[in-house]
Amino acid sequence: MSFVVALLGAESTGKTTLAQSLARALRGEGRSVGLVGEYLREFCDSRGRTPRQDEQAGIAEEQTRRIAQAAREHDIVIADTSALMIAVYSELVFGDTSLYARAEAAHREASRLTLLTALDLPWQHDGLQRDGPHVREPVDALVRAALVRAQVSWSVVFGTGAARDDAALASIRRALAPPAGDLDTRNARWHWHCERCGDAACEQHRLPLMPR
């Protein structure tokens, strides 16, 4: 069973850069690593526009399909987003919550570790896919709520540059080889628990380097 790491987070929080850095670092250790990019970006670039509401479900399904394909070919998969982010933006932009159930199920089934990128990076413009800094906090809240509904634990990744990479790698390495007692051997999914993990204010504690 491939170890899928899903990166989620609001726009301009470094998901793509982080995904590329993680794949490069893990490949440098001799691991078989697949990197799945964000299909939404490909969609927008090829059409020169953002998707309509009726196109959202297809984009979510294609993201899920690409992750599954990579999981069949590699030991570790780094996914630069999952269908869950499509569901979040469908609610934010169109008021459409119909994609959540399927996206949450797909995320729960495929992802062995979820990394949520914090809002500590400055917002940067990036063409069609960026709505503005004002949407980052609402998106972050919707992602957290979806993860809670999906009953998925996650680790929040902070920092800039190498510090952000190191924080994420620390979570991945701990998940791949957890200390005794951290892993339920009946379920190969790693869990990180925090009594306040649904609260964005908890991020001020800056604990991702040492997941609890």
MOJO-V291242 format. One record per residue. N is the residue number from 1. RES is the residue in three letters. PSI is psi in whole degrees, -180 to 180 (* if undefined). D_CENTER is the distance of its C-alpha to the mean C-alpha in whole Angstrom. Layout:
n=(N & N)
res=(RES & RES)
psi=(PSI & PSI)
d_center=(D_CENTER & D_CENTER)
This chain:
n=(1 & 2 & 3 & 4 & 5 & 6 & 7 & 8 & 9 & 10 & 11 & 12 & 13 & 14 & 15 & 16 & 17 & 18 & 19 & 20 & 21 & 22 & 23 & 24 & 25 & 26 & 27 & 28 & 29 & 30 & 31 & 32 & 33 & 34 & 35 & 36 & 37 & 38 & 39 & 40 & 41 & 42 & 43 & 44 & 45 & 46 & 47 & 48 & 49 & 50 & 51 & 52 & 53 & 54 & 55 & 56 & 57 & 58 & 59 & 60 & 61 & 62 & 63 & 64 & 65 & 66 & 67 & 68 & 69 & 70 & 71 & 72 & 73 & 74 & 75 & 76 & 77 & 78 & 79 & 80 & 81 & 82 & 83 & 84 & 85 & 86 & 87 & 88 & 89 & 90 & 91 & 92 & 93 & 94 & 95 & 96 & 97 & 98 & 99 & 100 & 101 & 102 & 103 & 104 & 105 & 106 & 107 & 108 & 109 & 110 & 111 & 112 & 113 & 114 & 115 & 116 & 117 & 118 & 119 & 120 & 121 & 122 & 123 & 124 & 125 & 126 & 127 & 128 & 129 & 130 & 131 & 132 & 133 & 134 & 135 & 136 & 137 & 138 & 139 & 140 & 141 & 142 & 143 & 144 & 145 & 146 & 147 & 148 & 149 & 150 & 151 & 152 & 153 & 154 & 155 & 156 & 157 & 158 & 159 & 160 & 161 & 162 & 163 & 164 & 165 & 166 & 167 & 168 & 169 & 170 & 171 & 172 & 173 & 174 & 175 & 176 & 177 & 178 & 179 & 180 & 181 & 182 & 183 & 184 & 185 & 186 & 187 & 188 & 189 & 190 & 191 & 192 & 193 & 194 & 195 & 196 & 197 & 198 & 199 & 200 & 201 & 202 & 203 & 204 & 205 & 206 & 207 & 208 & 209 & 210 & 211 & 212)
res=(MET & SER & PHE & VAL & VAL & ALA & LEU & LEU & GLY & ALA & GLU & SER & THR & GLY & LYS & THR & THR & LEU & ALA & GLN & SER & LEU & ALA & ARG & ALA & LEU & ARG & GLY & GLU & GLY & ARG & SER & VAL & GLY & LEU & VAL & GLY & GLU & TYR & LEU & ARG & GLU & PHE & CYS & ASP & SER & ARG & GLY & ARG & THR & PRO & ARG & GLN & ASP & GLU & GLN & ALA & GLY & ILE & ALA & GLU & GLU & GLN & THR & ARG & ARG & ILE & ALA & GLN & ALA & ALA & ARG & GLU & HIS & ASP & ILE & VAL & ILE & ALA & ASP & THR & SER & ALA & LEU & MET & ILE & ALA & VAL & TYR & SER & GLU & LEU & VAL & PHE & GLY & ASP & THR & SER & LEU & TYR & ALA & ARG & ALA & GLU & ALA & ALA & HIS & ARG & GLU & ALA & SER & ARG & LEU & THR & LEU & LEU & THR & ALA & LEU & ASP & LEU & PRO & TRP & GLN & HIS & ASP & GLY & LEU & GLN & ARG & ASP & GLY & PRO & HIS & VAL & ARG & GLU & PRO & VAL & ASP & ALA & LEU & VAL & ARG & ALA & ALA & LEU & VAL & ARG & ALA & GLN & VAL & SER & TRP & SER & VAL & VAL & PHE & GLY & THR & GLY & ALA & ALA & ARG & ASP & ASP & ALA & ALA & LEU & ALA & SER & ILE & ARG & ARG & ALA & LEU & ALA & PRO & PRO & ALA & GLY & ASP & LEU & ASP & THR & ARG & ASN & ALA & ARG & TRP & HIS & TRP & HIS & CYS & GLU & ARG & CYS & GLY & ASP & ALA & ALA & CYS & GLU & GLN & HIS & ARG & LEU & PRO & LEU & MET & PRO & ARG)
psi=(123 & 147 & 106 & 124 & 117 & 127 & 122 & 159 & 164 & 170 & 150 & 38 & 16 & 21 & -48 & -45 & -43 & -43 & -44 & -41 & -41 & -45 & -43 & -44 & -43 & -36 & -34 & -18 & 5 & 15 & 153 & 109 & 127 & 138 & 118 & 115 & 178 & 113 & -32 & -41 & -44 & -42 & -50 & -41 & -39 & -28 & -12 & 27 & 166 & 159 & 152 & 167 & -40 & -10 & -9 & -44 & -41 & -37 & -42 & -43 & -39 & -38 & -44 & -41 & -41 & -37 & -44 & -40 & -45 & -35 & -26 & -17 & -14 & 158 & -36 & 139 & 128 & 114 & 116 & 77 & 165 & 180 & -21 & -36 & -33 & -41 & -40 & -47 & -26 & -38 & -45 & -44 & -41 & -5 & 23 & 114 & 10 & -17 & -11 & -49 & -49 & -40 & -41 & -41 & -43 & -41 & -45 & -39 & -41 & -38 & 125 & -22 & 132 & 127 & 124 & 118 & 129 & 168 & 26 & -1 & 146 & 145 & 141 & 143 & 140 & 53 & -139 & -25 & -3 & 123 & -23 & 159 & -23 & -17 & -7 & -45 & -44 & -40 & -45 & -43 & -40 & -39 & -46 & -42 & -40 & -39 & -37 & -46 & -39 & -6 & 46 & 128 & 155 & 164 & 135 & 134 & 123 & 179 & 172 & 152 & -130 & -30 & -38 & -43 & -45 & -38 & -45 & -42 & -35 & -42 & -42 & -46 & -36 & -38 & -36 & -33 & 72 & 147 & 155 & 133 & -14 & -24 & 130 & 110 & -15 & -15 & 115 & 10 & 130 & 143 & 135 & 121 & 138 & 132 & -13 & 22 & -10 & 4 & 115 & -29 & -22 & -20 & -18 & -16 & -20 & 60 & 8 & -22 & -22 & 75 & 143 & *)
d_center=(19 & 16 & 14 & 10 & 7 & 4 & 2 & 2 & 6 & 10 & 12 & 13 & 11 & 11 & 7 & 10 & 12 & 10 & 9 & 13 & 14 & 13 & 14 & 17 & 18 & 17 & 19 & 22 & 22 & 23 & 20 & 20 & 16 & 15 & 13 & 11 & 11 & 10 & 13 & 14 & 15 & 17 & 19 & 19 & 21 & 23 & 24 & 25 & 23 & 21 & 20 & 23 & 22 & 23 & 21 & 18 & 18 & 19 & 16 & 14 & 16 & 16 & 12 & 12 & 16 & 14 & 12 & 15 & 17 & 16 & 16 & 19 & 20 & 18 & 18 & 14 & 12 & 9 & 7 & 6 & 5 & 6 & 10 & 8 & 8 & 11 & 13 & 12 & 14 & 17 & 17 & 18 & 19 & 22 & 22 & 21 & 19 & 20 & 17 & 15 & 17 & 16 & 12 & 12 & 14 & 13 & 9 & 12 & 14 & 12 & 9 & 11 & 9 & 6 & 5 & 6 & 8 & 11 & 14 & 16 & 16 & 19 & 18 & 19 & 20 & 19 & 21 & 20 & 16 & 17 & 19 & 20 & 19 & 20 & 17 & 15 & 16 & 16 & 13 & 11 & 14 & 13 & 9 & 11 & 14 & 12 & 10 & 14 & 16 & 14 & 15 & 12 & 12 & 9 & 10 & 10 & 10 & 14 & 16 & 17 & 18 & 19 & 18 & 14 & 14 & 16 & 14 & 11 & 14 & 16 & 13 & 13 & 17 & 17 & 15 & 17 & 20 & 20 & 24 & 26 & 25 & 22 & 21 & 23 & 24 & 24 & 21 & 19 & 15 & 15 & 15 & 15 & 17 & 18 & 20 & 19 & 15 & 15 & 17 & 16 & 19 & 19 & 17 & 20 & 21 & 18 & 18 & 15 & 17 & 19 & 17 & 19)
